[in-house]
Protein backbone atom coordinates (compact mmCIF):
# COMPACT_ATOMS: atom_id res chain seq x y z
CA UNK A 1 0.00 0.00 0.00
CA UNK A 2 1.36 3.44 -0.95
CA UNK A 3 2.40 5.71 1.89
CA UNK A 4 0.06 8.62 2.49
CA UNK A 5 1.15 11.80 0.77
CA UNK A 6 0.92 13.64 4.08
CA UNK A 7 0.89 12.20 7.56
CA UNK A 8 0.55 14.17 10.80
CA UNK A 9 0.49 12.22 14.05
CA UNK A 10 -0.06 14.03 17.34
CA UNK A 11 1.90 17.05 16.15
CA UNK A 12 2.30 19.88 18.64
CA UNK A 13 4.05 23.20 18.30
CA UNK A 14 4.34 26.21 20.59
CA UNK A 15 5.92 29.59 20.02
CA UNK A 16 7.78 31.60 22.60
CA UNK A 17 6.89 35.28 22.71
CA UNK A 18 9.97 37.43 22.29
CA UNK A 19 11.33 39.08 25.45
CA UNK A 20 8.76 37.20 27.51
CA UNK A 21 8.78 33.67 28.74
CA UNK A 22 5.22 33.10 27.52
CA UNK A 23 4.53 29.98 25.53
CA UNK A 24 1.80 30.31 22.91
CA UNK A 25 0.48 26.95 21.70
CA UNK A 26 -0.07 26.89 17.93
CA UNK A 27 -0.81 23.19 17.42
CA UNK A 28 -1.94 20.65 20.01
CA UNK A 29 -1.87 17.00 19.03
CA UNK A 30 -2.85 17.50 15.41
CA UNK A 31 -3.37 14.24 13.51
CA UNK A 32 -4.55 13.71 9.95
CA UNK A 33 -3.60 11.98 6.73
CA UNK A 34 -3.94 12.92 3.10
CA UNK A 35 -3.94 9.99 0.69
CA UNK A 36 -2.19 10.13 -2.66
CA UNK A 37 -4.40 11.52 -5.41
CA UNK A 38 -6.71 13.38 -3.03
CA UNK A 39 -7.62 17.03 -3.13
CA UNK A 40 -7.80 18.06 0.49
CA UNK A 41 -8.74 21.44 1.91
CA UNK A 42 -7.23 22.64 5.16
CA UNK A 43 -9.60 25.13 6.72
CA UNK A 44 -9.70 27.16 9.87
CA UNK A 45 -10.10 30.70 11.15
CA UNK A 46 -7.14 33.07 11.27
CA UNK A 47 -4.61 31.93 13.84
CA UNK A 48 -6.00 28.39 13.91
CA UNK A 49 -2.63 26.85 12.98
CA UNK A 50 -2.94 26.34 9.22
CA UNK A 51 0.24 28.16 8.22
CA UNK A 52 2.14 26.60 11.13
CA UNK A 53 1.07 23.14 9.93
CA UNK A 54 2.07 23.95 6.36
CA UNK A 55 5.42 25.32 7.56
CA UNK A 56 6.06 22.09 9.47
CA UNK A 57 5.03 20.11 6.42
CA UNK A 58 7.55 21.98 4.28
CA UNK A 59 10.33 21.72 6.86
CA UNK A 60 10.49 25.48 7.49
CA UNK A 61 9.89 25.00 11.19
CA UNK A 62 10.16 21.98 13.45
CA UNK A 63 7.38 20.48 15.52
CA UNK A 64 7.95 20.19 19.26
CA UNK A 65 6.28 16.79 19.38
CA UNK A 66 4.69 14.26 17.08
CA UNK A 67 5.53 12.68 13.77
CA UNK A 68 5.21 14.22 10.32
CA UNK A 69 5.90 12.45 7.06
CA UNK A 70 5.63 13.44 3.40
CA UNK A 71 5.51 10.37 1.14
CA UNK A 72 7.15 8.52 4.02
CA UNK A 73 10.01 11.02 4.34
CA UNK A 74 10.70 13.62 6.97
CA UNK A 75 9.63 17.16 6.04
CA UNK A 76 12.53 19.21 4.69
CA UNK A 77 14.36 16.17 3.33
CA UNK A 78 15.43 16.51 -0.27
CA UNK A 79 13.59 13.30 -1.22
CA UNK A 80 10.35 14.72 0.15
CA UNK A 81 10.82 18.13 -1.44
CA UNK A 82 11.55 16.59 -4.84
CA UNK A 83 7.91 15.53 -4.94
CA UNK A 84 6.35 18.77 -3.69
CA UNK A 85 5.34 22.00 -5.38
CA UNK A 86 4.68 24.76 -2.88
CA UNK A 87 2.88 28.07 -3.12
CA UNK A 88 3.44 30.13 0.05
CA UNK A 89 0.86 32.56 1.35
CA UNK A 90 1.79 35.99 -0.08
CA UNK A 91 4.33 34.58 -2.50
CA UNK A 92 7.50 36.71 -2.27
CA UNK A 93 9.90 37.06 -5.18
CA UNK A 94 13.10 38.67 -6.36
CA UNK A 95 11.79 41.97 -7.68
CA UNK A 96 14.71 42.50 -10.02
CA UNK A 97 14.02 39.33 -12.02
CA UNK A 98 11.43 38.88 -14.73
CA UNK A 99 9.06 35.91 -14.86
CA UNK A 100 11.25 33.91 -17.24
CA UNK A 101 14.38 34.38 -15.15
CA UNK A 102 12.58 33.60 -11.90
CA UNK A 103 11.15 30.38 -13.32
CA UNK A 104 14.56 29.47 -14.77
CA UNK A 105 16.10 30.02 -11.32
CA UNK A 106 13.49 27.78 -9.69
CA UNK A 107 13.81 25.16 -12.43
CA UNK A 108 17.55 24.92 -11.79
CA UNK A 109 16.91 24.51 -8.08
CA UNK A 110 14.23 21.88 -8.70
CA UNK A 111 16.84 19.64 -10.30
CA UNK A 112 14.34 18.64 -12.98
CA UNK A 113 16.09 17.69 -16.21
CA UNK A 114 14.21 18.92 -19.24
CA UNK A 115 15.54 18.99 -22.80
CA UNK A 116 14.27 22.49 -23.42
CA UNK A 117 13.85 24.54 -20.24
CA UNK A 118 12.78 27.64 -22.19
CA UNK A 119 9.93 25.72 -23.82
CA UNK A 120 8.70 24.41 -20.45
CA UNK A 121 8.85 27.88 -18.93
CA UNK A 122 7.01 29.36 -21.92
CA UNK A 123 4.35 26.68 -21.65
CA UNK A 124 3.81 27.37 -17.94
CA UNK A 125 3.62 31.11 -18.52
CA UNK A 126 0.92 30.51 -21.12
CA UNK A 127 -0.92 28.27 -18.67
CA UNK A 128 -1.04 31.05 -16.05
CA UNK A 129 -1.63 33.76 -18.69
CA UNK A 130 1.63 35.61 -18.05
CA UNK A 131 3.27 34.96 -21.41
CA UNK A 132 2.65 38.55 -22.52
CA UNK A 133 4.47 39.89 -19.45
CA UNK A 134 7.40 37.48 -19.32
CA UNK A 135 9.96 40.24 -19.93
CA UNK A 136 8.51 42.63 -17.34
CA UNK A 137 10.29 42.94 -13.97
CA UNK A 138 8.26 41.16 -11.30
CA UNK A 139 8.40 44.28 -9.13
CA UNK A 140 5.91 45.82 -11.56
CA UNK A 141 3.43 42.93 -11.41
CA UNK A 142 -0.02 43.27 -9.85
CA UNK A 143 -1.01 41.09 -6.87
CA UNK A 144 -2.95 38.70 -9.07
CA UNK A 145 -0.08 38.35 -11.56
CA UNK A 146 2.32 37.53 -8.74
CA UNK A 147 -0.07 34.89 -7.45
CA UNK A 148 -0.31 33.31 -10.90
CA UNK A 149 3.47 33.37 -11.19
CA UNK A 150 3.64 31.66 -7.80
CA UNK A 151 1.37 28.91 -9.10
CA UNK A 152 3.59 28.52 -12.18
CA UNK A 153 6.69 28.10 -10.00
CA UNK A 154 4.86 25.53 -7.87
CA UNK A 155 4.18 23.47 -11.02
CA UNK A 156 7.75 23.73 -12.36
CA UNK A 157 9.13 20.51 -10.92
CA UNK A 158 6.13 18.43 -12.11
CA UNK A 159 5.30 17.64 -8.46
CA UNK A 160 3.17 14.77 -7.21
CA UNK A 161 1.97 16.85 -4.26
CA UNK A 162 0.96 20.50 -4.45
CA UNK A 163 0.81 22.43 -1.20
CA UNK A 164 -1.06 25.64 -1.88
CA UNK A 165 -1.49 28.24 0.83
CA UNK A 166 -4.35 30.50 -0.28
CA UNK A 167 -3.96 29.86 -4.03
CA UNK A 168 -6.76 32.24 -5.04
CA UNK A 169 -5.73 35.07 -2.75
CA UNK A 170 -5.59 38.37 -4.62
CA UNK A 171 -7.23 37.03 -7.76
CA UNK A 172 -10.31 38.48 -9.43
CA UNK A 173 -13.33 36.18 -10.07
CA UNK A 174 -12.03 35.24 -13.54
CA UNK A 175 -8.59 34.50 -12.12
CA UNK A 176 -10.13 32.43 -9.33
CA UNK A 177 -12.04 30.37 -11.84
CA UNK A 178 -8.87 29.78 -13.82
CA UNK A 179 -7.05 28.55 -10.72
CA UNK A 180 -10.04 26.37 -9.85
CA UNK A 181 -10.01 24.85 -13.33
CA UNK A 182 -6.26 24.38 -13.09
CA UNK A 183 -6.63 22.53 -9.79
CA UNK A 184 -9.36 20.34 -11.29
CA UNK A 185 -7.10 19.58 -14.26
CA UNK A 186 -4.25 18.67 -11.90
CA UNK A 187 -6.64 16.50 -9.92
CA UNK A 188 -7.56 14.70 -13.14
CA UNK A 189 -3.84 14.10 -13.71
CA UNK A 190 -3.75 12.28 -10.37
CA UNK A 191 -1.86 14.92 -8.39
CA UNK A 192 -2.36 15.21 -4.66
CA UNK A 193 -3.38 18.71 -3.65
CA UNK A 194 -3.37 20.11 -0.14
CA UNK A 195 -4.70 23.64 -0.01
CA UNK A 196 -5.97 26.25 2.35
CA UNK A 197 -8.55 28.76 1.21
CA UNK A 198 -10.84 31.45 2.53
CA UNK A 199 -13.39 30.81 -0.19
CA UNK A 200 -15.44 27.87 1.02
CA UNK A 201 -17.72 27.71 -2.01
CA UNK A 202 -14.63 26.99 -4.11
CA UNK A 203 -13.45 24.35 -1.71
CA UNK A 204 -16.83 22.64 -2.07
CA UNK A 205 -16.36 22.55 -5.83
CA UNK A 206 -12.86 21.11 -5.97
CA UNK A 207 -12.05 19.16 -2.83
CA UNK A 208 -12.57 15.51 -1.94
CA UNK A 209 -11.73 15.90 1.72
CA UNK A 210 -11.79 18.64 4.30
CA UNK A 211 -9.80 19.10 7.49
CA UNK A 212 -11.04 21.85 9.78
CA UNK A 213 -8.68 23.13 12.43
CA UNK A 214 -9.47 25.55 15.23
CA UNK A 215 -7.22 26.80 18.02
CA UNK A 216 -4.54 24.32 17.04
CA UNK A 217 -6.80 21.24 17.09
CA UNK A 218 -8.49 19.31 14.32
CA UNK A 219 -12.21 19.73 14.92
CA UNK A 220 -13.50 17.82 11.89
CA UNK A 221 -11.92 15.78 9.11
CA UNK A 222 -13.37 13.54 6.47
CA UNK A 223 -14.71 13.21 2.95
CA UNK A 224 -16.54 16.38 1.99
CA UNK A 225 -19.75 14.69 0.85
CA UNK A 226 -19.97 12.67 4.05
CA UNK A 227 -19.42 15.73 6.21
CA UNK A 228 -22.00 17.79 4.41
CA UNK A 229 -24.69 15.12 4.48
CA UNK A 230 -24.20 14.33 8.13
CA UNK A 231 -26.76 16.97 9.07
CA UNK A 232 -29.81 16.20 11.16
CA UNK A 233 -32.37 17.76 8.83
CA UNK A 234 -34.54 16.16 6.14
CA UNK A 235 -36.51 17.59 3.26
CA UNK A 236 -39.88 16.09 2.28
CA UNK A 237 -41.36 17.20 -1.02
CA UNK A 238 -45.07 16.68 -1.66
CA UNK A 239 -47.27 17.70 -4.59
CA UNK A 240 -49.91 19.36 -2.44
CA UNK A 241 -50.42 19.91 1.25
CA UNK A 242 -54.00 20.39 2.47
CA UNK A 243 -54.45 23.34 4.86
CA UNK A 244 -55.82 21.06 7.61
CA UNK A 245 -52.53 19.16 7.78
CA UNK A 246 -50.43 22.26 8.35
CA UNK A 247 -50.95 22.44 12.17
CA UNK A 248 -49.95 18.79 12.52
CA UNK A 249 -46.81 19.39 10.43
CA UNK A 250 -45.95 22.47 12.47
CA UNK A 251 -46.55 20.52 15.67
CA UNK A 252 -43.79 18.09 14.60
CA UNK A 253 -41.38 20.99 13.98
CA UNK A 254 -41.82 21.01 10.21
CA UNK A 255 -41.22 24.20 8.24
CA UNK A 256 -43.47 24.55 5.22
CA UNK A 257 -42.28 26.25 2.03
CA UNK A 258 -44.89 26.45 -0.74
CA UNK A 259 -43.49 26.62 -4.27
CA UNK A 260 -45.08 26.43 -7.71
CA UNK A 261 -46.42 22.90 -8.15
CA UNK A 262 -44.95 21.47 -4.95
CA UNK A 263 -44.51 21.97 -1.22
CA UNK A 264 -41.24 21.49 0.68
CA UNK A 265 -41.25 20.50 4.32
CA UNK A 266 -38.01 20.85 6.25
CA UNK A 267 -37.98 18.92 9.49
CA UNK A 268 -35.77 17.26 12.04
CA UNK A 269 -34.50 13.83 10.91
CA UNK A 270 -36.03 12.27 14.03
CA UNK A 271 -39.52 13.26 12.83
CA UNK A 272 -39.16 12.02 9.25
CA UNK A 273 -41.00 8.70 9.73
CA UNK A 274 -43.90 10.18 11.68
CA UNK A 275 -44.26 13.06 9.21
CA UNK A 276 -44.07 10.82 6.14
CA UNK A 277 -46.68 8.44 7.55
CA UNK A 278 -48.95 11.31 8.48
CA UNK A 279 -48.63 12.84 5.00
CA UNK A 280 -49.37 9.50 3.29
CA UNK A 281 -52.34 8.92 5.60
CA UNK A 282 -53.59 12.45 4.85
CA UNK A 283 -53.62 11.67 1.12
CA UNK A 284 -50.51 13.61 0.14
CA UNK A 285 -48.36 12.34 -2.68
CA UNK A 286 -44.81 12.31 -1.33
CA UNK A 287 -42.37 12.98 -4.22
CA UNK A 288 -39.13 12.69 -2.29
CA UNK A 289 -37.61 12.41 1.15
CA UNK A 290 -33.94 13.25 1.41
CA UNK A 291 -31.38 14.47 3.92
CA UNK A 292 -30.65 18.19 3.68
CA UNK A 293 -27.03 18.88 2.88
CA UNK A 294 -25.66 21.80 4.76
CA UNK A 295 -23.17 24.02 2.98
CA UNK A 296 -19.52 23.92 3.95
CA UNK A 297 -19.84 27.47 5.19
CA UNK A 298 -22.73 26.54 7.51
CA UNK A 299 -20.79 23.57 8.84
CA UNK A 300 -17.64 25.66 9.23
CA UNK A 301 -19.43 28.37 11.18
CA UNK A 302 -21.12 25.80 13.37
CA UNK A 303 -17.79 24.15 14.19
CA UNK A 304 -15.59 27.16 14.80
CA UNK A 305 -18.30 29.45 16.12
CA UNK A 306 -19.64 32.72 14.81
CA UNK A 307 -16.91 34.62 16.65
CA UNK A 308 -14.30 33.14 14.34
CA UNK A 309 -16.25 33.73 11.18
CA UNK A 310 -13.18 34.37 8.98
CA UNK A 311 -12.07 31.03 7.53
CA UNK B 1 24.79 23.16 -9.57
CA UNK B 2 22.21 24.29 -6.99
CA UNK B 3 24.87 26.07 -4.93
CA UNK B 4 26.06 27.82 -8.07
CA UNK B 5 22.50 28.91 -8.89
CA UNK B 6 22.05 30.40 -5.42
CA UNK B 7 25.50 32.04 -5.56
CA UNK B 8 24.94 33.66 -8.95
CA UNK B 9 21.48 34.91 -8.02
CA UNK B 10 22.79 36.37 -4.75
CA UNK B 11 25.74 37.97 -6.50
CA UNK B 12 23.27 39.55 -8.94
CA UNK B 13 21.28 40.91 -6.01
CA UNK B 14 24.46 42.44 -4.52
CA UNK B 15 25.03 44.40 -7.70
CA UNK B 16 21.54 45.88 -7.23
CA UNK B 17 21.72 46.31 -3.48
CA UNK B 18 21.20 50.00 -2.77
CA UNK B 19 23.13 49.96 0.52
CA UNK B 20 26.16 48.29 -1.08
CA UNK B 21 26.03 50.64 -4.07
CA UNK B 22 25.73 53.70 -1.82
CA UNK B 23 28.65 52.67 0.38
CA UNK B 24 30.78 51.79 -2.64
CA UNK B 25 30.08 55.19 -4.20
CA UNK B 26 30.92 57.01 -0.98
CA UNK B 27 34.05 54.97 -0.62
CA UNK B 28 35.17 55.75 -4.19
CA UNK B 29 34.62 59.46 -3.49
CA UNK B 30 36.75 59.32 -0.33
CA UNK B 31 39.55 57.47 -2.15
CA UNK B 32 39.49 60.05 -4.94
CA UNK B 33 39.58 62.88 -2.40
CA UNK B 34 42.54 61.33 -0.64
CA UNK B 35 44.37 61.02 -3.92
CA UNK B 36 44.52 64.78 -4.46
CA UNK B 37 47.02 65.53 -1.62
CA UNK B 38 49.07 62.60 -2.86
CA UNK B 39 49.30 64.14 -6.30
CA UNK B 40 50.09 67.52 -4.76
CA UNK B 41 52.95 66.02 -2.69
CA UNK B 42 54.27 64.29 -5.76
CA UNK B 43 54.18 67.51 -7.81
CA UNK B 44 55.98 69.44 -5.08
CA UNK B 45 58.77 66.90 -4.75
CA UNK B 46 62.20 68.29 -5.62
CA UNK B 47 65.70 66.93 -5.13
CA UNK B 48 66.01 69.00 -1.96
CA UNK B 49 62.85 67.72 -0.20
CA UNK B 50 62.66 64.22 -1.69
CA UNK B 51 63.00 62.33 1.59
CA UNK B 52 60.50 64.54 3.44
CA UNK B 53 57.99 64.23 0.61
CA UNK B 54 58.46 60.48 0.42
CA UNK B 55 57.55 60.25 4.10
CA UNK B 56 54.35 62.25 3.56
CA UNK B 57 53.43 60.21 0.51
CA UNK B 58 53.97 56.90 2.28
CA UNK B 59 51.84 58.01 5.21
CA UNK B 60 49.07 58.96 2.83
CA UNK B 61 49.28 55.68 0.92
CA UNK B 62 49.28 53.72 4.15
CA UNK B 63 46.19 55.58 5.40
CA UNK B 64 44.27 54.89 2.21
CA UNK B 65 45.19 51.21 2.24
CA UNK B 66 44.11 50.85 5.89
CA UNK B 67 40.82 52.53 5.09
CA UNK B 68 40.25 50.36 2.02
CA UNK B 69 40.98 47.26 4.04
CA UNK B 70 38.67 48.25 6.92
CA UNK B 71 35.90 49.10 4.52
CA UNK B 72 36.32 45.70 2.89
CA UNK B 73 35.78 44.00 6.24
CA UNK B 74 32.57 45.96 6.79
CA UNK B 75 31.40 45.25 3.25
CA UNK B 76 32.00 41.51 3.68
CA UNK B 77 30.14 41.50 7.01
CA UNK B 78 27.20 43.54 5.71
CA UNK B 79 26.84 41.56 2.48
CA UNK B 80 26.91 38.24 4.34
CA UNK B 81 24.43 39.31 7.01
CA UNK B 82 22.08 41.08 4.62
CA UNK B 83 22.05 38.28 2.03
CA UNK B 84 20.67 35.93 4.65
CA UNK B 85 18.40 38.18 6.67
CA UNK B 86 16.81 39.91 3.67
CA UNK B 87 15.65 36.52 2.37
CA UNK B 88 14.17 35.65 5.76
CA UNK B 89 12.54 39.05 6.16
CA UNK B 90 11.00 39.24 2.69
CA UNK B 91 9.91 35.61 2.65
CA UNK B 92 11.66 34.80 -0.65
CA UNK B 93 13.43 32.01 1.20
CA UNK B 94 10.18 30.03 1.48
CA UNK B 95 9.79 29.33 -2.24
CA UNK B 96 13.53 28.68 -2.52
CA UNK B 97 13.74 26.28 0.41
CA UNK B 98 10.65 24.45 -0.83
CA UNK B 99 12.91 23.22 -3.61
CA UNK B 100 14.94 20.05 -3.13
CA UNK B 101 17.76 22.01 -1.58
CA UNK B 102 19.56 21.44 1.71
CA UNK B 103 19.89 24.34 4.09
CA UNK B 104 23.66 23.88 3.99
CA UNK B 105 23.62 24.24 0.19
CA UNK B 106 21.61 27.44 0.49
CA UNK B 107 24.01 28.88 3.05
CA UNK B 108 27.06 27.78 1.03
CA UNK B 109 25.61 29.49 -2.06
CA UNK B 110 25.17 32.71 -0.09
CA UNK B 111 28.68 32.50 1.31
CA UNK B 112 30.23 31.88 -2.11
CA UNK B 113 28.33 34.90 -3.45
CA UNK B 114 29.87 37.07 -0.71
CA UNK B 115 33.31 35.71 -1.59
CA UNK B 116 32.66 36.51 -5.27
CA UNK B 117 31.74 40.08 -4.31
CA UNK B 118 34.85 40.37 -2.17
CA UNK B 119 37.02 39.00 -4.97
CA UNK B 120 35.82 41.84 -7.19
CA UNK B 121 36.54 44.21 -4.31
CA UNK B 122 40.01 42.80 -3.70
CA UNK B 123 40.93 43.23 -7.35
CA UNK B 124 39.67 46.81 -7.19
CA UNK B 125 41.61 47.29 -3.95
CA UNK B 126 44.75 45.95 -5.59
CA UNK B 127 44.25 48.38 -8.46
CA UNK B 128 43.86 51.30 -6.02
CA UNK B 129 46.94 50.20 -4.04
CA UNK B 130 49.12 49.89 -7.12
CA UNK B 131 47.82 53.20 -8.43
CA UNK B 132 48.58 54.96 -5.16
CA UNK B 133 52.06 53.49 -4.98
CA UNK B 134 52.70 54.54 -8.57
CA UNK B 135 51.39 58.05 -7.92
CA UNK B 136 53.69 58.24 -4.93
CA UNK B 137 56.62 57.14 -7.05
CA UNK B 138 56.96 53.85 -5.14
CA UNK B 139 56.82 50.22 -6.12
CA UNK B 140 55.62 47.09 -4.38
CA UNK B 141 58.27 44.53 -3.73
CA UNK B 142 56.08 41.53 -3.21
CA UNK B 143 54.28 38.81 -5.13
CA UNK B 144 50.85 39.99 -6.21
CA UNK B 145 49.15 36.81 -4.99
CA UNK B 146 49.73 37.87 -1.39
CA UNK B 147 47.84 41.09 -2.03
CA UNK B 148 44.92 39.05 -3.31
CA UNK B 149 44.86 36.01 -1.03
CA UNK B 150 45.52 37.66 2.33
CA UNK B 151 42.65 40.15 2.14
CA UNK B 152 40.37 37.45 0.71
CA UNK B 153 41.01 35.21 3.72
CA UNK B 154 40.45 38.17 6.05
CA UNK B 155 37.15 38.95 4.40
CA UNK B 156 36.19 35.28 4.41
CA UNK B 157 36.54 35.36 8.19
CA UNK B 158 34.38 38.46 8.64
CA UNK B 159 31.77 37.15 6.19
CA UNK B 160 31.51 33.79 7.97
CA UNK B 161 31.33 35.49 11.36
CA UNK B 162 28.63 37.85 10.13
CA UNK B 163 26.67 34.96 8.63
CA UNK B 164 26.87 33.16 11.96
CA UNK B 165 25.56 36.23 13.81
CA UNK B 166 22.87 36.88 11.18
CA UNK B 167 21.25 33.53 11.93
CA UNK B 168 20.51 35.00 15.36
CA UNK B 169 20.20 38.79 15.11
CA UNK B 170 19.39 41.71 12.79
CA UNK B 171 22.13 42.67 10.27
CA UNK B 172 22.51 46.16 11.74
CA UNK B 173 23.46 44.60 15.07
CA UNK B 174 25.74 42.22 13.20
CA UNK B 175 27.57 45.17 11.69
CA UNK B 176 27.86 46.80 15.12
CA UNK B 177 29.31 43.64 16.63
CA UNK B 178 31.76 43.26 13.74
CA UNK B 179 32.98 46.84 14.23
CA UNK B 180 33.36 46.17 17.96
CA UNK B 181 35.26 42.93 17.38
CA UNK B 182 37.52 44.53 14.78
CA UNK B 183 38.36 47.29 17.25
CA UNK B 184 39.06 44.73 19.98
CA UNK B 185 41.32 42.78 17.61
CA UNK B 186 43.19 45.97 16.82
CA UNK B 187 43.67 46.76 20.51
CA UNK B 188 44.73 43.20 21.35
CA UNK B 189 47.13 43.10 18.43
CA UNK B 190 48.87 46.22 19.65
CA UNK B 191 51.85 44.83 21.51
CA UNK B 192 52.35 48.09 23.38
CA UNK B 193 48.88 48.03 25.00
CA UNK B 194 48.84 46.99 28.63
CA UNK B 195 45.95 44.53 28.55
CA UNK B 196 45.86 42.03 31.40
CA UNK B 197 46.56 38.41 30.53
CA UNK B 198 43.10 37.18 31.57
CA UNK B 199 41.61 39.35 28.81
CA UNK B 200 44.38 39.00 26.27
CA UNK B 201 44.60 35.19 26.23
CA UNK B 202 40.89 34.42 25.73
CA UNK B 203 40.78 37.32 23.28
CA UNK B 204 43.53 35.75 21.20
CA UNK B 205 41.78 32.39 21.34
CA UNK B 206 38.27 33.53 20.47
CA UNK B 207 38.59 36.65 18.36
CA UNK B 208 39.56 36.54 14.69
CA UNK B 209 43.12 37.86 14.90
CA UNK B 210 43.06 39.31 11.42
CA UNK B 211 46.23 41.23 12.17
CA UNK B 212 47.98 37.92 11.44
CA UNK B 213 46.61 38.20 7.94
CA UNK B 214 47.64 41.78 7.42
CA UNK B 215 49.92 42.54 4.53
CA UNK B 216 51.87 44.79 6.89
CA UNK B 217 53.42 41.69 8.42
CA UNK B 218 55.57 41.14 5.39
CA UNK B 219 55.30 44.34 3.44
CA UNK B 220 56.26 47.95 3.94
CA UNK B 221 55.68 50.28 1.05
CA UNK B 222 59.15 51.62 0.52
CA UNK B 223 61.68 50.92 -2.10
CA UNK B 224 63.78 48.47 -0.20
CA UNK B 225 62.16 47.37 2.99
CA UNK B 226 60.42 44.15 2.22
CA UNK B 227 60.60 42.00 5.31
CA UNK B 228 61.86 38.49 4.78
CA UNK B 229 58.84 36.20 5.12
CA UNK B 230 59.23 32.44 4.76
CA UNK B 231 56.63 30.35 2.91
CA UNK B 232 55.82 28.54 6.17
CA UNK B 233 54.76 31.91 7.55
CA UNK B 234 52.32 32.34 4.69
CA UNK B 235 50.96 28.80 5.13
CA UNK B 236 50.49 29.18 8.88
CA UNK B 237 48.80 32.57 8.65
CA UNK B 238 46.49 31.56 5.81
CA UNK B 239 45.64 28.22 7.44
CA UNK B 240 44.68 30.09 10.62
CA UNK B 241 42.40 32.39 8.65
CA UNK B 242 40.78 29.65 6.61
CA UNK B 243 40.29 27.53 9.71
CA UNK B 244 38.64 30.39 11.61
CA UNK B 245 36.33 31.15 8.68
CA UNK B 246 35.43 27.47 8.32
CA UNK B 247 34.59 27.12 12.02
CA UNK B 248 32.34 30.20 11.82
CA UNK B 249 30.67 28.86 8.69
CA UNK B 250 30.05 25.43 10.22
CA UNK B 251 28.55 27.07 13.33
CA UNK B 252 26.38 29.26 11.08
CA UNK B 253 25.23 26.17 9.16
CA UNK B 254 24.38 24.41 12.43
CA UNK B 255 22.33 27.33 13.74
CA UNK B 256 20.66 27.84 10.36
CA UNK B 257 19.71 24.16 10.20
CA UNK B 258 17.62 24.48 13.35
CA UNK B 259 16.19 27.96 13.02
CA UNK B 260 12.73 28.81 11.76
CA UNK B 261 12.57 30.00 8.14
CA UNK B 262 9.30 31.83 8.52
CA UNK B 263 9.17 35.60 8.21
CA UNK B 264 10.95 37.39 11.08
Interface residues (C-beta under 8 A of the other chain):
Chain A: X51 X55 X58 X59 X60 X61 X62 X76 X78 X79 X81 X82 X84 X85 X86 X88 X90 X91 X92 X93 X94 X96 X105 X106 X108 X109 X110 X111 X150 X153 X157 X163
Chain B: X1 X2 X5 X6 X9 X12 X13 X16 X90 X91 X92 X94 X95 X96 X97 X98 X99 X100 X101 X102 X103 X258 X260 X261 X262
